[in-house]
Amino acid sequence: MLLPQAMGNVGRAILDPLPGYNFTIALIDVTNAARAVATIASAAIEATLTGGFSECTGLESTMQPEEFREGGNTTVLRFAQRVTWANIRLKRGVTISDDLWNWYFAYVQGRGHRRDGLITIQNDLHVPFKVWRFKRGIPVKWSGPSLNAGESRIAVEEIEIAHEGLELYSPSSGIAQVTGGCGF
């Protein structure tokens, strides 16, 4: 086994925690299966072309356990129950693209379509390390920029997406699937 100092810069890049500033996001229209597959294949390119996001929050999941008190026993047993998912919030500087507004406003008009999404975190060498895929997202809130002539800040828009679950794809989850382990 190689020790981190013997592995050099590449080894340290693999073992170091990932930076939270190096990520891409792609929204995928899943109404057409062929288009969805093509979009997933080109997600990194599309995320670059439509502009990056400056902030992504809401990669959260909560499971509320059910408690069961067994007769004659002082121990409380706990069982897994339903899982809830936090809404994902994406922020970016206002650009020439109206894609986020158009997606949200299509729902306002009653003709919106759900989208899956890929949130990819990369290392300092821009190599994708972890990908979270959210399923069947709908835009539940859009916020435009706060405008103030007395400040010189970048105009920022935000969209909040409700979804039906997250999946994680990473080198460690792939190893866990192959070995039958839990990945830690």
C-alpha angles and dihedrals in degrees: 000000000000118000117225093250091052092050095063126206094329091055092049090049089056096045099040118094113264119258115248093217100065109077142121132207129204126185114209125204104223098184090097116044095206091049091047092054091047090048094050089051092054098033096118092051093047092048089055094047097048093049132262129270121240095208138022122183135166104065088145139128130185129195118194111209121222113228120219121190109206116212115257092010126101092205119099112218118214127207131188116259135177121331123226126200127213119234114260116236120202124189128188141157114272109262137175089274118096094189097120094046091046092052092049095043092050086064091048087056092046098248104093126135128215119246134202117217141207120213108190124189116200135195123240090276089058092247111147109244106168131017124193114197118199118200132223097353123189125189108244099172137020122189124193126210125290106239123208123161090203093065133058100216128138115260108248130196125196134199126193117208126198112203143174102242149325130246124193123216116187141136091261094050089050091053090047091053092050095045097037091238130128095246099252 
